[in-house]
Amino acid sequence: MKKSPSDALVIEMDGQPFHLQGLQLQDIPELASLNQDKWLLTDFQGASPVFMTVEAPARFAEIVARKRLQESGEAEENVRILTHWKRPRGKSSTEIFCTPVKGELFGAYEDRALEDDHHHLFFSTNALLYAVLKHYSRENHTVAVLFEHGRHVDILVGRSGQVSHATRVSSFAASSEAKSTLSDSVAAELLHLMGEHRIRVDEIIHYGWLHQREISAEVSTADNGPSDPTQWVRQLAEGMGTDCQVIPMEVHALSGDERLETSLTSLLAHLDSDLSASSFLDRFRYRAQRWMPWVTLITLFAVAGLFFVGSIYQRQADALNQESARFSQVSAGLNQAGVLDPAFKEQVAFVERLHHYRDVPSLQQILLEISQSRSGPLFLDQVELAYDPQGQAIVVLTGRIETPFMAASQHLDRFLHALTQHPFSVIDSRLNTDTTHIGFAVKLLRGKS
């Protein structure tokens, strides 16, 4: 689902948020100053893109990827893996493109979204990197997407939305003098990739985020015209003999005589809520809120139609209700006496079930109550829901708690207590520990309203 025009769009780079209003980009003191629904695109304080092949089925790819990054020293113990794309290779191997984020940092983003009174989805800049690749690549047309920011260039290579390589290349500084070194490093990376995988890069796509401290403010002589910070990309493509598309830069004046030159904003239309790093419940609630006007409109039409039809058949309905009431009384007596025909027993049972399920809690109501009960470092990964013959909801929750074991037990107890404030009864709950995290499983019974 694409962003609503009424949602605020905020870009956070190096910890500084910028609010995009129409074509204008303005730096803001903090995200909480925007009193509306919002999408936040963030670099998670410099989190790098990662592409790897892991020896595991697709459903366990994140666990194995996390372990490999920890063993290599590239990630700490409680790192979170944000998956942007993955593809099974056989039964026991998976390719995965992801962003490792420090657990405490990711928890802070989740807490900020939870404390927001409005819908709040957040995305990794590497999710946008994949969205751009998916948009520009096609069958038999391999593209290399370059995202230049500060002294870094993030590289993503693939075709038809399938990733074949991802990495980050960095220079020693963000100065114009370092541009040539950066260009050489990017060229070496792409040539190595082409030689190793025997593929040809058909097109280079470049977009950037260049702050004043990262671009040259000098203007060359009138003969040469103003300097172009993306000229190195065209030279790179020319040297490699490949096509090049540099997304046009826009200059934004910021506070304090600062300015920002970027082409990132023109690509934000490719973002989709499915690429969000927010929890399943937050994404579901956002979609439900977007669907609500259409659901309301359809409901109004349906109610108007039913009212029209009902006004025509009201007399017949009243007569049918009276007949049904007499039938229920007679059938109940006959059933108690054991003389009711089995076929009529089934009809009576069906009518009774319809009446019985009238007060069954809805899925949206249950998810809202669970969301209101969750807090702190307790995160839900899966929600299973079924209804028993009595119309009660049986809910199974699985998730993780990113704290030490003793504190995790206290957080789970608070979660269970909060659930019981709604019409939930706890059937079973347990904590599970392994080498990577503390998980939990809870089985609940939700009575009828």
N, C-alpha and C positions, 0 to 999 in steps of 0.2 A: 504494500500500500504506500502510495506517495504522500509527501507532506501536504497538509492542508494549507491554503494561503493564509489562514488566520494564525498558524503556528509561528512562533518566533524561531529564527534560525541563528544559532550561535556557533562560532568557530573559536576553539580554544587552542592556541599554540604557545608552547613554553609557559603554560600557566596563565596566560593573559587572554581573557574572553573578548571577542569582537561580535557585535550584533549586526547582522545583515538586514537592512531595511530597504527593500526595493533594490536599487543599484548602489546604495550607499552602505559603507562598512564603517562602524563606529566602535571604538574601544569603550568598554563599560567597566565599572569598578568591580562588579561581581554579578554572578548569574541570578541571584535572588532578586535583583532590581527589576527583573522582567516579570510582570504580574500576568502571565498568560501561558498557554501550552507551548512547549518548546522542543526543538531538536537540537542536540548538542553534538558537534563534530569535534573530537579531541585527539591530540597526539599522545595522550596518556604520558605526558612528560618525557617524550622522546622514545617511546616503545618501538622497537625495530620490527620490520616484517620478517617472517621466518617461513621457509619452505623446506620440507623434508619428507623422506619416505620412511615409514616406520613398519616394523614387522608385527603387525596386529590387524585384526579386522577393523572395519571403519568405526564400529561403535566403541572400540577401546583405543582409538587412535590418539585422542587427547591425553589419556592416562600415560601411554608409552612416550608420547612427545614430551610431556612434562618431566618424566623420569630422565629422558635423555638430556634435556636442557639442564636439569639439576646436576646430573653426573658430570657434565662438561663444564660446570661452573658458570653457565650463561644465565641461569635463573636461580632464585632462592627457593626455599622449601615450600612456601605457600603461594607460589606463582599461579596465576589464573591464565588458562589458555583460551583465547577468543578465536574460534574457528570461523574463517571466512569462506573456505572452500575445501572439500576433500573428495577423493576419488579412490575407490577400491582398486587394487591391482592384484587380481587373483583372490584366493580365499583368505590369505594370511598376510597381506601387505596393503598399505594404504598411503597415498600421497596426500599431504595436508599443507595448506597455506593458512597461517595463523599469526596472532600477535600475543606474545607472552607479556603479561602485566603483573606487577607486584600485587600480592593479595591485599595488603593494607590500602594501597592506592585504589584498587578496583572497589574495595569495600566502601571507601570514602565517596566514590561516584554513586554507588548504589544507595548509600545513606542519604546523599543529597537529593537524589531522585525521589526517595521515599518520603522525605520531609517536605517536598514541594507540594503545594496545594493544587497544582495543575499537572496535567499529563506531561511526562518528562522522559524522552527517549534519548539515549546517548550512543554515539557511533565512534568507532576507531577511524582515523585517517587512512588506515590500511584497508578498511572496508570500502572506502571510496576508491582507493587504488584498484581494488578488484572490480568495482562497479564500472570504472572507466575501461579496464581491460575487456570486460564482458561486452561493453557497448561498441568498442572499436574493432575488436577481433572478430574474425569469421573463419569459415572453413577455407583451408589452404591459404590463409593470410595471417602470418604470425606477427604480432606487435610487441614492442617493448615499451611499456609505459614508464616514464620517468617523472617522479615528483621531487622537485628541488625545493628544499627549505633549509635556511641557514647554511651550514657548511656540509649538508647531507644531500644525497640523491637516493631516493628509494626506487628500486627497479623491480618491475614485475613483467614477466615474459610469458606469453601463451597464445593460443588460438582457439576460436569458438568457445570462449569462456572457460577453457581448460588451462590450468596453470602448469608451466614447465620449469619455472625458476623464479626465485625472489631473493633479494638481498638488499643491503644498504652500503653505499660507497660514501666515504667521508674525506674531506680535505683537512689540512692542518689548521685552517682558519676560514672565516667567511668573507675574506677580502677578495677584491677583483684579481689580485696577483695569484690567488690560489685557484682561479677558474681553470687555468690551463692544466694544472695538475689534476683537478677534479675531472676534467674532460678526458684526459689520458686514462685515468682509473676506470671511468665508465666504459670507454672503448675497450680497454683490456678485459673487463668483466664480460662484455657482450661477445667479443671475439673468442674468448675462452669457452663461453657457453655454446657458441655456434660450432666450434671445433669439437667439443666434448659430446654434444648431442646430435651433431650433424644436421642442424636445422639452419634455415636462413631467416633472419629478421627482415620482414618485408616493409615494416614501417615503424618509426619512432614517434611516440606521442609524448609531448612534454607539457607539464603545467607546473606552476610554482607558487611559492609564498615567500616573498622577499621583503623583509622589513628594511627600513632606512639604514639601519646599522649593518645590513647585509648586502646592500647594493651601492653602487657608486653614485654619489650625488653630483659628481662633476659632469660638466657638459663639454664635449670636445669642440674643436673649431668648427666654424660654419661650413667648411668644405666637407668635413666628415659627418656633420650632423650629431645629434645626441647619441650617447652610447646605448648599446642594446645588451642587456644582461643575459639574453638568451641566444646570442650569436654563436656561442660555443656549441649549442645543440645542433644548429644547422651545419656547422663545420664538421661535427662528429658524424652526422648522417651522410654528408658528402664524402667524407673519408671512407666510410663503410660501404658506400654505394647503395644506400637504401633511401626510401622515401621518408619524409619528415613532416610532422604536423605540430607546430608550436601553438598551443592555445593562446590567443591574444591576451596580453596583460592589461590590467586596469589599475590606475593609480588612485589611491584613496588617501585623502588628507586626514591625519589623526590629530589628537590633542597634543599640545606641547611642540608644535612645529615638526612633528614626526609624519612620515608618510609610509604607505605600504603599497607595494606593487605585487599584484597577484592575478592569477587566472583560475584559481581554485573555485571561486564563487560561481563561475559559469558552468561548472560540472556538477554542482550539487543536485541538479534535477535528476541525476542518475541514481541517487540514493533511494533505497526502499526500506520500509520498516522491518522487513525480514532480515536485513543486514545489521540491525541494531544489536548492541551488546547488552541491552536491558534484559531483565528477566522475562520469562514466558508470561507471567501474570501482568506485568506492566505493558507488554506488547498487546496482550489480549484486551486489556482494559482500554488501551488507546484505540484499537480497532472497533471495539464495541461502542465507544463514544462517537466515532466517526460514522458508524452504521446507524446510530440512534435516530437521526432525522429521517432517514429513509424508512426505518422500521416504524417510526411514529406516523409518517405519511401513509404508508401501506395499511397500518392499523386503523387510521382514521377512515380511509376508503372502505376497509373491510367492515368497520363498525357502522358506517353510513349505509352500506349495502345490506348488512344484516338488519339494521333498523327498518329499512324500507321493506325488505322481505318479511320481517317480523310483523310489521303493521298490517300486512295483507293476510298473514296466516295466524294472527294472534288468537282469533276465536278457535281455529282448529287446534292450536297449541294448547289452549286452556282446556279444551275438551279432552285432548290426548293426555294432559297431565292428570286430570281427574280420573280418567280411565286407567292410567298407569298406577295411580295411588291405590285404586280399588284392586287392580291386578296384584300389586305388591302385597296388600293385606291378605287377599285370598291365597296367593301362592305361598306366603309365609305360613299360613295355617295348614295348607295342604302339604307343604314340605315337612312341617313339624309332625303331621300325621303320617308321613311316609307314603302318600298317595300321589305326589306330583310326578308327572312324566319326566324322564331324564332329559329330554330335549328342552323342556321348559325350565328345568333346573339350570341348564347352561345359560339360557337367556337371562334368567334372574341373576345368576352369578356375574354375568357381564355388566349388567346395569349397576350392580353393587360395586364392582371394581371401578367403573367410571366415577361414581360418587366418592369412592375411597381415595382415588388419586387426585382429586380436585385440589387438595392442599399440599401436594408433593412439592418440596423446595426446588427451585429452578437452578440450573447450572451457574448462571450469572450470579445469583444470590449466594451460592455456596462459595464460589471463587472470591467474591467480595469479602465475605466473612473471614476466609482464610487469610486474604491479603491484609485485612485490618488487624489480625492477630499476630502477624509476623513482625519482628523487629530485630535490630542489632545484626550481629554477624551470622544469623541463621538464614540460609538460602534454600529455596525449593528448586529441585531439579525435575520432579515428575509428580503429577496429580492424576490418580486413577479414581473413577467414579462409577458406581453401579447402584441400582435400586433393588431392594428386597421386595418380596410379595406384599409387604405391609406398606409400601410406599416410602420407606425410610432410605435415606442415602447412605451407602457404605463408601467411605472415602479413604484411600490409601495415599499417604504423602511420603515421598523420599527426598532427601536433600543432604546438605552438609552444614557443619558449623565450624567456622574458621577461627577457633580459639583452642587453648589447651583443654584437656579432657574434663577437669573439674569445672571450669567455667562453662564448657559446652553442656554439661549436665544441668547447670543452673539455667542457661538460656533455653534448653528444651523444656524444663519445668515451667518457665514463664510462658512459653508458647502454648503449652498444653492448658495452662490455667486460663489464658486469654481465649482459647477455643471454647472452653466450657462456659464462658460468659455468653456465648451464642448457644443454640440448642444442639451442641455437640457432646457426645459421650465418648470417652477414650476407651477403646477396646484393648489396644495393645500399643506399646511404644518401646523402642530400644535404640541404643547407640551402637554404632559399628565403627571400629577403628582399624586402619591399615597404615601402611608406611607413608601414605601421601596426605590423608585427611581424615577427619572424623565425620562419619555419615550417620544419619538417623532414618528410621522408618516408623511411621505412626499410622495406626488403623483407627478410624473414627466412625461413629454412627450419628447421623444427623436426622433428628425426628422431623415430623411434618410441622408446618407453621400453624 
